[in-house]
Amino acid sequence: MKDYIRFFRVEPRFLAFGFVLTLFSSFGQTFFISLFGQHLEVEFDLTKTQYGLTYSLATLCSGLTIIQIGRRIDTTDLRKFTMMLCLGVCFACVLMANAHHVMTLGIAFFCLRLFGQGLLSHTSMTSMSRYFTVRRGKAMSIASLGFPAGEAIFPTLVVLSIWEFSWRDTWMFAAIAVACVLIPSVLMLLRGHDTRHQAYLDSVQSGIDTISHKTTGKQWTRNEVMRDPRFFLLLPAVIAPGFIVTGVFFHHGSLLELKHWTQEWYAGSFVVFAGAQVITSLIAGPLVDRFGARSLVKLFLVPLALSLVAIAMIDLPIGTRLFLGLFGVTAGLNGPVVGAMWAELYGTKHLGAIRALATAIMVFGTAGSPVLFGALLDQHITMETIAWGCCVYTCAAMALSTVALQLRQM
């Protein structure tokens, strides 16, 4: 913890920038949107399959768009790029609050997933990985704390806001928060970024990192990465957390109904999810810096597999907190481990383009699970059975990632 404190004292603004982006990415995350699910199904007269399909199509389109927009971070001033994303999130929240047709709802979903869940997270993780080398793991851990912070704060606030006002008013409050908190914060926290970026350009041009004084290694292009078999063997593991957690969160109503758990208990249990994520993320950062992300990739899905066993086998209310806590452990490992892995494998010069591709594929995975889970639920297949199937997939993904990291660089 002392290392984190010293590190934050050296780079307080830029680390806070990474944190703020992941915090406000919550507005496009499934856990946040799913809290409105029952209201939206009633408002727009949608079945679970129709609702899941609308969300999945919007998410799929956002993934395709991320490939093109996400790579622009390699060539666009970070301040301008981030401000565009902030305005996009604000617009999406306003559109959501004023949606009266399912087409408008789909467009709002698209914007929330693109600018919020996709690009704000992408920008935070890419920036931390690009501009920090010796302490890359710790930087990504600090920035990743925005995810659990949002998961701890927003569910209860959303439930209370919907109860006191309405679901539409709640989305307008989100838009106001972006305009009055996120945008001013970004402008303040990125002051002096020119100096940092110039030092990074100097290290890339010279091939020697200015801090560690080590060679930067080969700088892979996105086309080269797409010809590397390791990339495709690693994808199932990269996709697994988003695919599975999105499906469970999106259709949590069916899980609560099956287990006889209350919405209030479920929302309150997100504190456990967030707490586990915070603790794990802080532990993961130093481990990545010491042992490298590649040595940890094959292990970070173990808690996810155990969480799925908990969903399938435990009916007591404590099961909510157990599976969310285990979800949180994998989520805490995911940011520092997977984020640093791309930089370790492929360098940082084209990291935005490479991460945009990986993020898009991850988003495709999150697009598939709501409609797939919804279709299975409509066929009266229980969440417990779905959990067992996801557990098998997770174990297979771990095996493939182990094989991938034993292959030599092509």
Secondary structure, 3 states (H helix, E strand, C coil): CHHHHHHHHHCHHHHHHHHHHHHHHHHHCHHHHHHHHHHHHHHCCCCHHHHHHHHHHHHHHHHHHHHHHHHHHHCCCHHHHHHHHHHHHHHHHHHHHCCCCHHHHHHHHHHHHHHHHHHHHHHHHHHHHHHCCCCHHHHHHHHHCHHHHHHHHHHHHHHHHHHHCCHHHHHHHHHHHHHHHHHHHHHHHCCCHHHHHHHHHHHHHHCECCCCCCECCCCCCHHHHCCCHHHHHHHHHHHHHHHHHHHHHHCHHHHHHHHCCCHHHHHHHHHHHHHHHHHHHHHHHHHHHHHCCHHHHCCCCHHHHHHHHHHHHCCCCHHHHHHHHHHHHHHHHHHHHHHHHHHHHHCCCCHHHHHHHHHHHHHHHHHHHHHHHHHHHHCCCCHHHHHHHHHHHHHHHHHHHHHHCCCCCC
